[in-house]
Amino acid sequence: MTTAIANDRLQKRFDKWDVNGNGSLERADFDREAQNIAKAFGKDASSPEVQQLKDAFGGLFDYLANGSDSIAKEQFLNVAGNLIFQEGEAGFNRALGPVVQGIIGLCDKNSDGQINAQEFANWLVGVGVSPDEAAEAFQKVDTNGNGQLSVDELLGAVRDYHFGRLEVELLG
């Protein structure tokens, strides 16, 4: 992985979440992201699954903001870059694991803690990926080939995307 790839992907993430373009991220931006994902899944804003996702995004904001009310782009790039380059997989999993678990909660129709190809396709279509690309992505992400994706496989795929080892962008 190159630093340039990771930085490019982090800048893209910042720009996506900075909806109002003010150059900083606030808790409301993270709340909005959770609500947009929930809406894409047709979930009611008051459902337990949506609340879990909102809490997960709130925890991610708290981690990145480190006590501040907002996160400037440079701060975001520094903290997120440190998460990738210094803390490695364990830190990444700790920070992003609840978000991935929250998204799984939205699309896991049979509540088995894993998602199948159709549930995965619904996830990716919900974040703007075409159905054909979603089917291809499932094959790349299902590392053990069992037709189900665990939290660990999905978290690994999100991590690998940010580390530049996978071209499947699961968070939209």
Stockholm file with secondary structure:
# STOCKHOLM 1.0

chainA/1-172         MTTAIANDRLQKRFDKWDVNGNGSLERADFDREAQNIAKAFGKDASSPEVQQLKDAFGGLFDYLANGSDSIAKEQFLNVAGNLIFQEGEAGFNRALGPVVQGIIGLCDKNSDGQINAQEFANWLVGVGVSPDEAAEAFQKVDTNGNGQLSVDELLGAVRDYHFGRLEVELLG
#=GR chainA/1-172 SS CCHHHHHHHHHHHHHHHCTTCSSEEEHHHHHHHHHHHHHHTTCCTTSHHHHHHHHHHHHHHHHHHTTCSEEEHHHHHHHHHHIIIIIHHHHHHHHHHHHHHHHHHHHCTTCSSSEEHHHHHHHHHHTTCCHHHHHHHHHHHCTTCSSEECHHHHHHHHHHHHTTSCCCCTTC
#=GC SS_cons         CCHHHHHHHHHHHHHHHCTTCSSEEEHHHHHHHHHHHHHHTTCCTTSHHHHHHHHHHHHHHHHHHTTCSEEEHHHHHHHHHHIIIIIHHHHHHHHHHHHHHHHHHHHCTTCSSSEEHHHHHHHHHHTTCCHHHHHHHHHHHCTTCSSEECHHHHHHHHHHHHTTSCCCCTTC
//
